[in-house]
């Protein structure tokens, strides 16, 4: 158990080291980073002064060492646009993205689990057809189209909900629904397929032969094994949501990480872009690590 955890931790550290190298080198792939980051029309003297202040005239290895040292100490640089530490800017946007991600994942998980279990237990029935139709529809409809249609219907026509913004519960309804629709569909299909496979196993037949109720068989014996692949998908979904639900945040003017990333790219604010990409990578690696550790709890055979 301890060796398994240490091995996963070591792999996570190596992955983050590789990500930091790629993020650092991406700034230099465009040529002269000082010329790219400076506003159009800047004089050569201004570009040279900026290059010196940012340390771009130093050897590349020194620059990476300076960057890595700052990352390890929590200093990701200052935003060129806002003239303040990027960690401060990101920390201001994280609560909004976290709220949207948790809400979208919560409702999509509950509905997806219900539809998946219903389809698996009522296989090839009208209930199964209805559940699968909802699941296919959720995956077929693009997020941006669904968000725009919801704005037209619920904001412009019915005037039930605000078209965007942040701060009230009503502002959260449409972004969370549009963002979670795809994940709900994916979860429903995965739960259905996984549970159908599990319910055909020998130990399930044994449980039925013992006279156990259908509810106990599904909940206690079936779902525990059927949810193992679902947990993997859930972790990836949640990581992508925390990394920034870019399209949804733009459509609904949601002040989260995704919208901040778009603004940083438009403003050529490379320190801020680098910090957001590094944060997204850290979230993915961290959640992957948690999923691996959770596997051991759900299925002890994975230790082997």
C-alpha positions as CSV (number, residue, x, y, z in Angstrom):
1,X,0.0,0.0,0.0
2,X,2.7,2.5,1.0
3,X,4.9,1.6,-2.0
4,X,1.8,2.1,-4.3
5,X,1.2,5.6,-2.9
6,X,4.9,6.5,-3.1
7,X,5.1,5.3,-6.7
8,X,2.1,7.4,-7.7
9,X,3.5,10.5,-5.9
10,X,6.8,10.1,-7.7
11,X,5.0,9.8,-11.1
12,X,3.0,12.9,-10.3
13,X,6.1,14.9,-9.4
14,X,7.8,13.8,-12.7
15,X,4.7,14.8,-14.7
16,X,4.6,18.2,-13.1
17,X,8.3,18.7,-13.8
18,X,7.7,17.9,-17.4
19,X,4.7,20.2,-17.6
20,X,6.8,23.1,-16.1
21,X,9.4,22.6,-18.8
22,X,6.9,22.6,-21.6
23,X,5.1,25.7,-20.2
24,X,8.4,27.5,-19.9
25,X,9.6,26.6,-23.4
26,X,6.3,27.5,-25.0
27,X,7.0,31.1,-24.4
28,X,10.2,30.9,-26.5
29,X,8.7,29.0,-29.4
30,X,7.3,32.2,-30.9
31,X,10.8,33.7,-31.2
32,X,11.6,36.7,-29.1
33,X,9.2,36.7,-26.1
34,X,9.9,40.3,-25.4
35,X,8.8,41.4,-28.9
36,X,5.7,39.2,-28.6
37,X,4.6,40.4,-25.2
38,X,5.1,44.1,-25.8
39,X,2.3,46.2,-27.4
40,X,2.3,46.7,-31.1
41,X,4.2,49.8,-32.1
42,X,6.7,49.6,-29.3
43,X,10.2,51.0,-30.1
44,X,13.3,48.8,-30.1
45,X,14.5,50.6,-27.0
46,X,11.3,49.8,-25.1
47,X,11.6,46.1,-26.2
48,X,15.2,45.9,-25.1
49,X,14.4,47.5,-21.7
50,X,11.5,45.0,-21.2
51,X,13.7,42.1,-22.3
52,X,16.3,43.0,-19.7
53,X,13.7,43.6,-16.9
54,X,12.1,40.1,-17.6
55,X,15.5,38.4,-17.7
56,X,15.0,37.3,-21.3
57,X,18.6,38.3,-22.1
58,X,20.0,35.7,-19.7
59,X,20.9,32.1,-20.7
60,X,17.8,29.9,-21.2
61,X,18.9,27.5,-18.4
62,X,19.1,30.4,-15.9
63,X,15.7,31.6,-17.0
64,X,14.1,28.2,-16.4
65,X,15.9,27.9,-13.0
66,X,14.5,31.3,-12.0
67,X,11.0,30.3,-13.2
68,X,11.1,27.0,-11.4
69,X,12.4,28.6,-8.2
70,X,9.5,31.1,-8.3
71,X,7.0,28.3,-8.9
72,X,8.2,26.3,-5.9
73,X,7.9,29.4,-3.7
74,X,4.5,30.3,-5.0
75,X,5.7,33.2,-7.1
76,X,4.4,32.9,-10.6
77,X,5.2,36.4,-11.7
78,X,3.2,39.6,-12.2
79,X,0.5,40.2,-14.7
80,X,1.5,42.5,-17.5
81,X,-2.1,43.7,-17.9
82,X,-3.2,44.2,-14.3
83,X,0.3,44.9,-12.7
84,X,-0.3,42.6,-9.8
85,X,0.7,39.0,-8.9
86,X,-1.0,36.4,-11.1
87,X,-1.6,34.2,-8.0
88,X,-3.8,37.0,-6.6
89,X,-5.8,37.3,-9.9
90,X,-6.3,33.5,-10.1
91,X,-7.3,33.2,-6.4
92,X,-10.0,35.8,-7.0
93,X,-11.5,33.7,-9.9
94,X,-11.2,30.3,-8.4
95,X,-14.3,30.5,-6.1
96,X,-16.5,31.3,-9.2
97,X,-15.1,28.4,-11.2
98,X,-15.3,26.0,-8.2
99,X,-18.9,26.9,-7.6
100,X,-19.9,26.4,-11.2
101,X,-17.9,23.1,-11.5
102,X,-19.3,21.6,-8.3
103,X,-22.9,22.5,-9.1
104,X,-22.6,21.2,-12.7
105,X,-20.9,18.0,-11.6
106,X,-23.4,17.4,-8.7
107,X,-26.6,17.6,-10.8
108,X,-25.1,15.8,-13.8
109,X,-23.8,12.9,-11.5
110,X,-27.2,12.5,-9.7
111,X,-29.2,12.5,-12.9
112,X,-26.7,10.5,-14.9
113,X,-26.6,7.8,-12.2
114,X,-30.4,7.6,-12.0
115,X,-30.7,7.4,-15.8
116,X,-27.9,4.8,-16.1
117,X,-29.3,2.6,-13.3
118,X,-32.8,2.8,-14.7
119,X,-31.6,1.9,-18.2
120,X,-29.6,-1.1,-16.9
121,X,-32.4,-2.5,-14.8
122,X,-35.1,-1.9,-17.5
123,X,-33.0,-2.9,-20.4
124,X,-34.7,-2.7,-23.9
125,X,-37.8,-1.3,-22.3
126,X,-39.5,2.1,-23.0
127,X,-37.7,3.5,-19.9
128,X,-34.4,2.3,-21.4
129,X,-35.2,4.0,-24.7
130,X,-36.2,7.2,-22.9
131,X,-33.1,7.3,-20.8
132,X,-30.8,6.6,-23.8
133,X,-32.5,9.3,-25.8
134,X,-31.8,11.9,-23.2
135,X,-28.2,10.7,-22.9
136,X,-27.6,10.8,-26.6
137,X,-29.2,14.3,-26.8
138,X,-27.0,15.6,-24.1
139,X,-23.8,14.5,-25.9
140,X,-25.0,15.6,-29.4
141,X,-25.9,19.2,-28.5
142,X,-22.9,21.6,-28.3
143,X,-22.5,23.5,-25.0
144,X,-22.4,26.9,-26.7
145,X,-25.6,26.2,-28.7
146,X,-27.4,24.9,-25.6
147,X,-26.3,28.0,-23.6
148,X,-27.5,30.4,-26.3
149,X,-30.8,28.6,-26.6
150,X,-31.4,28.8,-22.9
151,X,-30.6,32.5,-22.9
152,X,-33.1,33.1,-25.7
153,X,-35.8,31.0,-24.0
154,X,-35.4,31.7,-20.3
155,X,-34.0,35.2,-20.4
156,X,-35.3,36.9,-23.5
157,X,-38.7,35.3,-24.0
158,X,-39.8,34.0,-20.5
159,X,-37.7,36.4,-18.5
160,X,-37.3,33.9,-15.7
161,X,-33.5,34.0,-15.3
162,X,-30.8,36.5,-15.9
163,X,-28.8,36.1,-19.1
164,X,-25.4,36.3,-17.3
165,X,-23.5,37.6,-14.3
166,X,-22.5,36.3,-10.9
167,X,-23.5,36.7,-7.3
168,X,-27.0,35.3,-7.0
169,X,-28.4,31.8,-7.2
170,X,-30.4,32.6,-10.3
171,X,-27.2,33.5,-12.2
172,X,-25.9,29.9,-11.6
173,X,-28.9,28.0,-13.0
174,X,-28.3,28.2,-16.7
175,X,-24.5,28.0,-16.7
176,X,-24.6,24.9,-14.5
177,X,-27.3,23.2,-16.6
178,X,-25.7,23.9,-19.9
179,X,-22.2,22.8,-18.6
180,X,-23.4,19.7,-16.9
181,X,-25.6,18.4,-19.8
182,X,-22.7,16.7,-21.6
183,X,-21.3,15.1,-18.5
184,X,-24.8,13.9,-17.4
185,X,-25.1,12.1,-20.8
186,X,-21.6,10.5,-20.6
187,X,-22.2,9.3,-17.0
188,X,-25.6,7.8,-17.8
189,X,-24.2,5.8,-20.8
190,X,-21.2,4.7,-18.8
191,X,-23.2,3.6,-15.8
192,X,-25.6,1.7,-18.0
193,X,-22.9,-0.2,-19.8
194,X,-20.9,-0.9,-16.7
195,X,-23.9,-2.0,-14.6
196,X,-25.2,-4.3,-17.3
197,X,-21.9,-6.0,-17.4
198,X,-21.6,-6.3,-13.6
199,X,-25.2,-7.7,-13.2
200,X,-24.2,-10.6,-15.5
201,X,-21.4,-11.8,-13.3
202,X,-21.5,-15.0,-11.3
203,X,-21.4,-13.4,-7.8
204,X,-24.6,-11.4,-8.8
205,X,-26.3,-14.7,-9.7
206,X,-25.2,-16.1,-6.4
207,X,-26.7,-13.2,-4.6
208,X,-30.0,-13.6,-6.4
209,X,-30.0,-17.4,-5.5
210,X,-29.6,-16.4,-1.9
211,X,-32.9,-14.5,-2.1
212,X,-31.5,-11.0,-1.7
213,X,-33.7,-8.1,-2.8
214,X,-33.0,-6.5,-6.2
215,X,-32.3,-3.2,-4.5
216,X,-29.7,-4.7,-2.2
217,X,-28.1,-6.6,-5.1
218,X,-27.8,-3.4,-7.2
219,X,-26.7,-1.0,-4.5
220,X,-24.5,-3.2,-2.3
221,X,-23.0,-5.6,-4.8
222,X,-23.5,-4.2,-8.3
223,X,-22.8,-0.4,-8.0
224,X,-19.5,-0.8,-6.1
225,X,-17.8,-2.5,-9.0
226,X,-19.8,-0.7,-11.7
227,X,-18.7,2.7,-10.4
228,X,-15.0,2.1,-10.7
229,X,-14.8,3.3,-14.4
230,X,-17.3,6.1,-13.6
231,X,-14.9,7.4,-10.9
232,X,-12.2,7.8,-13.5
233,X,-14.5,9.7,-15.8
234,X,-15.8,11.9,-12.9
235,X,-12.3,12.8,-12.0
236,X,-11.4,13.9,-15.5
237,X,-14.6,15.9,-15.8
238,X,-14.1,17.7,-12.6
239,X,-10.5,18.4,-13.4
240,X,-11.5,19.9,-16.8
241,X,-14.2,22.0,-15.1
242,X,-11.8,23.4,-12.6
243,X,-9.3,24.1,-15.4
244,X,-11.8,26.5,-16.7
245,X,-15.2,25.9,-18.4
246,X,-14.1,28.3,-21.1
247,X,-17.1,28.4,-23.5
248,X,-19.7,28.5,-20.7
249,X,-18.0,31.2,-18.8
250,X,-17.8,33.4,-21.8
251,X,-21.4,32.9,-22.9
252,X,-22.8,33.7,-19.4
253,X,-20.2,36.3,-18.5
254,X,-19.1,34.1,-15.6
255,X,-16.0,35.5,-13.9
256,X,-14.0,32.3,-13.6
257,X,-10.7,30.9,-14.6
258,X,-11.7,30.1,-18.2
259,X,-12.8,33.7,-18.9
260,X,-9.6,35.0,-17.3
261,X,-7.6,32.7,-19.6
262,X,-9.2,34.1,-22.7
263,X,-8.7,37.7,-21.5
264,X,-5.0,36.9,-20.8
265,X,-4.5,35.5,-24.3
266,X,-6.1,38.5,-25.9
267,X,-4.0,40.9,-23.8
268,X,-0.8,38.9,-24.5
269,X,-0.4,38.5,-20.8
270,X,2.0,35.5,-21.0
271,X,2.8,35.3,-17.2
272,X,-0.9,35.0,-16.5
273,X,-1.4,32.4,-19.3
274,X,1.5,30.3,-18.0
275,X,0.1,30.4,-14.5
276,X,-3.4,29.3,-15.6
277,X,-2.0,26.4,-17.7
278,X,0.2,25.3,-14.8
279,X,-2.8,25.4,-12.4
280,X,-4.9,23.4,-14.8
281,X,-2.1,20.8,-15.1
282,X,-1.7,20.7,-11.3
283,X,-5.5,20.1,-11.0
284,X,-5.4,17.2,-13.5
285,X,-2.4,15.5,-11.9
286,X,-3.7,16.0,-8.4
287,X,-7.2,14.6,-9.2
288,X,-5.6,11.7,-11.1
289,X,-3.5,10.9,-8.0
290,X,-6.7,10.9,-5.8
291,X,-8.5,8.6,-8.2
292,X,-5.6,6.1,-8.1
293,X,-5.7,6.1,-4.3
294,X,-9.4,5.7,-4.3
295,X,-9.1,2.7,-6.6
296,X,-7.3,0.9,-3.8
297,X,-10.2,1.5,-1.5
298,X,-12.9,0.4,-3.9
299,X,-11.0,-2.6,-5.4
300,X,-8.1,-4.0,-3.3
301,X,-7.1,-6.2,-6.2
302,X,-5.6,-3.1,-7.9
303,X,-2.7,-3.2,-5.3
304,X,-1.3,-6.2,-7.2
